[in-house]
Amino acid sequence: MIKRSIYTFKEMIRYRKQITNVKHGSCIDSVVQLTTTYLHDKGIKYLALDFDGVLASHGKSEPLPEVLAWLDNFSKDFGQDNIFILSNKPTQERLDFFAAKYPKIRFIAGVAKKPYPDGMLKIIDIVKCDANELALVDDRLLTGCLACIIADCHPMLITKPYVDKINYDLKERFFSFLRFLEQMLFFK
């Protein structure tokens, strides 16, 4: 944890301008706003999705119903083979859910957690694409977006991540605070 925090801080300083630039044209409120047309216009052929905050609130094992409806339509047009899940928490329940409902969407596991770019680099290696043909949708600037920037991929930030407001526990509050702090630092 300490090693990753030091790495994050060093890379945050190194890539501060690129992190700030995420604000311009790479932010969407929710993943359900993402269209295949938008990605194709940007030359994006492959998409990685974070789970917590992007597909569901923290700790949930399945995406929200509105996300499932979006993913059903989106994956038909974009192709399940071109979609990956890159989560710092690839739980077995999540793996089982996707294996049953979306068998061609692949989880990237066994790599260093974001912001290390290992997950993005693994996807590039699997599909043999150029880095600029891969995007990641994430709810954090200093994890997924930073990993994208380091790997020279296209970061997309969710500005209104899914949060469980009914069970707003300490974890949810902590991640909400981190998101707020990151955006205050870079998007003033």
The 8 nearest C-alpha neighbors of each residue, nearest first, counted from 0:
[[1, 3, 2, 4, 5, 6, 112, 7],
 [2, 0, 4, 3, 5, 6, 7, 8],
 [1, 3, 5, 4, 0, 6, 7, 8],
 [2, 4, 6, 0, 1, 5, 7, 114],
 [5, 3, 1, 7, 6, 2, 0, 8],
 [6, 4, 8, 2, 7, 3, 1, 9],
 [5, 7, 3, 9, 4, 8, 10, 2],
 [8, 6, 4, 10, 5, 9, 11, 3],
 [7, 9, 11, 5, 6, 10, 4, 12],
 [10, 8, 6, 12, 11, 7, 5, 13],
 [11, 9, 13, 7, 12, 8, 14, 6],
 [10, 12, 8, 14, 9, 15, 13, 7],
 [13, 11, 15, 10, 9, 14, 8, 7],
 [12, 14, 10, 11, 15, 9, 16, 8],
 [15, 13, 11, 17, 16, 12, 10, 18],
 [16, 14, 18, 12, 11, 17, 13, 19],
 [15, 17, 19, 18, 14, 20, 13, 185],
 [16, 18, 20, 14, 19, 15, 21, 148],
 [19, 17, 15, 20, 16, 21, 14, 145],
 [18, 20, 185, 16, 17, 21, 22, 186],
 [19, 21, 17, 22, 18, 23, 16, 25],
 [22, 20, 25, 23, 18, 19, 17, 26],
 [21, 23, 20, 19, 26, 25, 24, 186],
 [24, 22, 21, 20, 25, 26, 19, 186],
 [23, 25, 26, 22, 21, 20, 27, 155],
 [24, 26, 155, 21, 23, 22, 156, 154],
 [27, 25, 156, 155, 24, 157, 22, 158],
 [26, 28, 157, 29, 158, 156, 25, 32],
 [27, 29, 158, 159, 157, 26, 30, 32],
 [30, 28, 31, 27, 157, 32, 159, 160],
 [29, 31, 32, 33, 53, 157, 28, 27],
 [30, 32, 29, 33, 69, 66, 65, 70],
 [33, 31, 30, 29, 34, 27, 28, 69],
 [32, 34, 30, 31, 35, 37, 27, 29],
 [35, 33, 36, 37, 32, 38, 73, 31],
 [34, 36, 38, 37, 39, 77, 73, 76],
 [37, 35, 39, 34, 38, 40, 41, 33],
 [38, 36, 40, 34, 35, 39, 41, 33],
 [39, 37, 43, 35, 41, 40, 36, 42],
 [38, 40, 42, 36, 41, 43, 37, 35],
 [41, 39, 37, 38, 42, 36, 43, 35],
 [40, 42, 38, 39, 43, 37, 132, 36],
 [43, 41, 39, 40, 132, 38, 44, 131],
 [42, 44, 132, 38, 39, 41, 133, 45],
 [43, 45, 132, 133, 42, 39, 81, 46],
 [46, 44, 81, 133, 43, 82, 132, 134],
 [47, 45, 82, 134, 133, 135, 83, 81],
 [46, 48, 83, 135, 84, 82, 85, 134],
 [49, 47, 84, 136, 135, 85, 83, 50],
 [48, 50, 86, 85, 137, 84, 53, 136],
 [49, 51, 54, 53, 86, 52, 48, 55],
 [52, 50, 57, 56, 53, 55, 49, 54],
 [51, 53, 160, 161, 56, 55, 138, 54],
 [52, 54, 50, 51, 55, 160, 49, 138],
 [55, 53, 62, 50, 52, 66, 51, 63],
 [56, 54, 62, 52, 63, 51, 161, 53],
 [55, 57, 162, 161, 52, 51, 163, 59],
 [58, 56, 51, 59, 52, 55, 171, 162],
 [57, 59, 56, 60, 51, 55, 88, 50],
 [58, 60, 57, 61, 56, 55, 62, 51],
 [59, 61, 93, 92, 58, 62, 90, 96],
 [62, 60, 59, 93, 63, 96, 55, 54],
 [63, 61, 55, 54, 66, 67, 64, 60],
 [62, 64, 66, 55, 65, 67, 54, 61],
 [65, 63, 67, 66, 68, 62, 69, 61],
 [66, 64, 68, 67, 63, 69, 31, 62],
 [67, 65, 69, 63, 64, 68, 70, 62],
 [66, 68, 70, 64, 69, 65, 71, 62],
 [69, 67, 65, 71, 66, 70, 64, 72],
 [68, 70, 66, 67, 72, 71, 31, 73],
 [69, 71, 73, 67, 72, 68, 74, 66],
 [72, 70, 68, 69, 74, 73, 67, 75],
 [73, 71, 75, 69, 70, 74, 68, 76],
 [72, 74, 70, 76, 75, 71, 69, 77],
 [73, 75, 78, 77, 79, 76, 72, 70],
 [76, 74, 72, 78, 73, 77, 71, 79],
 [75, 77, 73, 74, 78, 72, 35, 79],
 [76, 78, 74, 75, 73, 35, 79, 81],
 [79, 77, 74, 80, 75, 81, 76, 82],
 [78, 80, 104, 74, 103, 82, 81, 77],
 [81, 79, 78, 103, 82, 104, 105, 83],
 [80, 82, 45, 79, 78, 46, 77, 83],
 [83, 81, 46, 79, 104, 80, 47, 45],
 [84, 82, 47, 105, 104, 106, 46, 48],
 [83, 85, 106, 48, 47, 49, 86, 107],
 [86, 84, 49, 107, 48, 47, 106, 83],
 [87, 85, 49, 88, 89, 50, 84, 51],
 [86, 88, 112, 89, 113, 85, 49, 50],
 [87, 89, 86, 90, 50, 51, 58, 85],
 [90, 88, 86, 87, 93, 91, 108, 94],
 [91, 89, 93, 92, 88, 94, 60, 95],
 [90, 92, 94, 93, 95, 89, 96, 60],
 [93, 91, 95, 90, 94, 60, 96, 61],
 [92, 94, 60, 96, 90, 91, 95, 97],
 [93, 95, 91, 97, 92, 96, 98, 90],
 [96, 94, 98, 92, 93, 97, 91, 99],
 [97, 95, 93, 99, 94, 98, 92, 100],
 [96, 98, 101, 100, 99, 94, 95, 102],
 [97, 99, 102, 95, 96, 101, 100, 94],
 [98, 100, 96, 97, 102, 101, 95, 94],
 [101, 99, 97, 98, 102, 96, 95, 103],
 [102, 100, 97, 104, 103, 98, 99, 79],
 [101, 103, 98, 104, 99, 97, 100, 105],
 [104, 102, 79, 80, 101, 105, 98, 82],
 [105, 103, 79, 82, 83, 101, 102, 80],
 [106, 104, 83, 103, 84, 107, 82, 102],
 [107, 105, 84, 83, 108, 85, 104, 94],
 [106, 108, 85, 84, 118, 105, 83, 109],
 [109, 107, 110, 106, 89, 85, 118, 86],
 [108, 110, 111, 107, 118, 112, 117, 89],
 [111, 109, 108, 117, 118, 112, 107, 121],
 [110, 112, 117, 115, 113, 109, 118, 116],
 [113, 111, 87, 115, 114, 110, 118, 117],
 [114, 112, 115, 142, 143, 146, 116, 111],
 [113, 115, 142, 146, 145, 143, 116, 112],
 [114, 116, 113, 146, 117, 112, 111, 118],
 [115, 117, 146, 119, 150, 118, 114, 120],
 [116, 118, 120, 119, 115, 110, 111, 121],
 [119, 117, 121, 120, 116, 110, 107, 122],
 [118, 120, 122, 121, 116, 117, 123, 150],
 [119, 121, 123, 117, 118, 122, 116, 124],
 [120, 122, 124, 118, 119, 123, 117, 125],
 [123, 121, 125, 119, 124, 120, 126, 118],
 [124, 122, 120, 128, 127, 121, 126, 125],
 [123, 125, 121, 127, 122, 126, 120, 128],
 [126, 124, 122, 123, 127, 121, 128, 120],
 [125, 127, 123, 128, 124, 122, 81, 45],
 [128, 126, 124, 123, 125, 129, 122, 130],
 [129, 127, 123, 126, 130, 132, 124, 133],
 [128, 130, 132, 131, 123, 127, 133, 152],
 [129, 131, 152, 132, 133, 151, 128, 123],
 [130, 132, 152, 133, 129, 153, 151, 43],
 [133, 131, 43, 44, 130, 129, 42, 45],
 [134, 132, 45, 131, 152, 43, 130, 46],
 [135, 133, 153, 46, 154, 152, 47, 45],
 [134, 136, 47, 154, 48, 46, 155, 137],
 [135, 137, 155, 48, 156, 49, 47, 154],
 [138, 136, 49, 156, 143, 139, 157, 135],
 [137, 139, 157, 156, 52, 160, 53, 158],
 [140, 138, 142, 141, 137, 178, 143, 144],
 [139, 141, 144, 142, 145, 143, 181, 138],
 [142, 140, 145, 139, 144, 143, 114, 7],
 [141, 143, 114, 113, 145, 139, 140, 144],
 [144, 142, 146, 137, 145, 113, 114, 139],
 [143, 145, 140, 154, 147, 146, 142, 141],
 [144, 146, 148, 141, 147, 143, 142, 114],
 [147, 145, 114, 116, 143, 149, 144, 148],
 [148, 146, 152, 150, 144, 145, 154, 149],
 [147, 149, 151, 145, 150, 146, 152, 144],
 [148, 150, 146, 151, 147, 145, 116, 152],
 [149, 151, 147, 148, 152, 116, 146, 119],
 [152, 150, 148, 149, 130, 147, 131, 153],
 [153, 151, 147, 131, 130, 150, 133, 134],
 [152, 154, 134, 147, 133, 131, 135, 155],
 [155, 153, 144, 135, 147, 134, 152, 136],
 [156, 154, 136, 25, 26, 135, 137, 153],
 [155, 157, 26, 137, 138, 136, 158, 25],
 [156, 158, 138, 27, 28, 29, 159, 160],
 [159, 157, 28, 160, 27, 156, 26, 138],
 [160, 158, 28, 157, 29, 161, 27, 138],
 [161, 159, 52, 53, 157, 158, 138, 162],
 [160, 162, 52, 56, 55, 53, 159, 163],
 [163, 161, 56, 164, 160, 52, 171, 57],
 [164, 162, 165, 56, 166, 167, 161, 171],
 [163, 165, 167, 166, 162, 168, 171, 161],
 [164, 166, 163, 167, 168, 162, 171, 56],
 [167, 165, 163, 164, 168, 171, 162, 169],
 [168, 166, 164, 165, 163, 171, 172, 169],
 [167, 169, 171, 170, 166, 172, 163, 164],
 [168, 170, 172, 171, 173, 167, 174, 166],
 [171, 169, 173, 172, 168, 174, 57, 167],
 [170, 172, 174, 168, 173, 169, 167, 175],
 [173, 171, 175, 169, 170, 174, 176, 168],
 [172, 174, 170, 176, 171, 175, 169, 177],
 [175, 173, 177, 176, 171, 172, 178, 170],
 [176, 174, 172, 178, 173, 177, 171, 179],
 [175, 177, 179, 173, 174, 178, 180, 172],
 [178, 176, 174, 180, 179, 175, 181, 173],
 [179, 177, 175, 181, 176, 180, 139, 174],
 [180, 178, 176, 182, 177, 181, 183, 175],
 [179, 181, 177, 183, 178, 182, 176, 184],
 [182, 180, 184, 178, 183, 179, 177, 185],
 [181, 183, 186, 185, 179, 184, 180, 178],
 [184, 182, 180, 187, 181, 186, 185, 179],
 [185, 183, 181, 182, 186, 180, 187, 179],
 [184, 186, 19, 182, 183, 187, 181, 18],
 [185, 187, 182, 183, 19, 184, 22, 181],
 [186, 183, 185, 184, 182, 19, 181, 22]]
